[in-house]
Amino acid sequence: KNQSSSTSGFILLGLSSNPHLQKPLFAIFLTMYLVTLVGNMLIILAIRSDSRLHTPMYFFLSNLSFMDICFTTVIVPKMLANLLSETKGISYVGCLAQMYFFMALANTDSYLLASMAIDRLVAICNPLHYDVAMRPHRCLLMLLGSCTISHLHALFRVLLMSHLSFCASHVIKHFFCDTQPVLKLSCSDTSSSQIVVMTETLAVIVTPFLCILFSYLRIIVTVLRIPSAAGKWKAFSTCGSHLTIVTLFYGSVIYVYFRPLSMYSVVKDRVATVMYTVVTPMLNPFIYSLRNKDMKRGLRKLRDRIHS
């Protein structure tokens, strides 16, 4: 009885149980998903096709776009299928697999954002040593380190969840298999699991956030020393897009994950989760291209290649 979830699986309640909202929600999220795929793919192709964009910042940006494509693909297609389905089910193994890839890719996103903050720190605070400090092999090591730490974190979390028993309701009040909603269903004593989850999440998620915070504090101190207003604006303008994405991503992540299970709110949690699982990956290409002259030039060059 305790392990019935391993055979029957779970039911994902989704964004809304109102039958009249299923098709409109399907249309909205399908559109957002397609925009995410096309936008991030264009960013990747533009960076690859323009040799002037072969720099550390755009190396990290292209990988961030790739992670965003994978990240949303782990969540959105299953959500879309369930919006048109009567059963809305997901198998026990499928739930753990979705949880694993979701956490691995989300954490890789956060470490890539930290890597981009370090890149801006070196470019603004130590420009003469930028080419040495951000050599290609070092950027590659930062990328591999981000992926390794994130996948180990995800593996640990899934192994922890796999030891829980589920003997009551199997209805997950969410649109995908996330830690807090699944913990809510367990009939095991989850107090120790909650402590481990909070502590480990704190270590893994806060580390890149503190790295970003420290980098921007150093950048602000350095920029304030620039005598001319034009020089200050030029330095800050290179960080605007990155800061916008960091605010959107970490704002919703901190709200969702840094609360006790007793403060868990289904509706508020769904809205905040949609922000960083669907909205932020969709907005990334627009934020990085609309105010970025280099990206605009790269996209025009890609368009010209396609036309020719």
Disulfide bonds with the S-S distance in Angstrom:
Cys95-Cys177 2.05
Cys167-Cys187 2.10
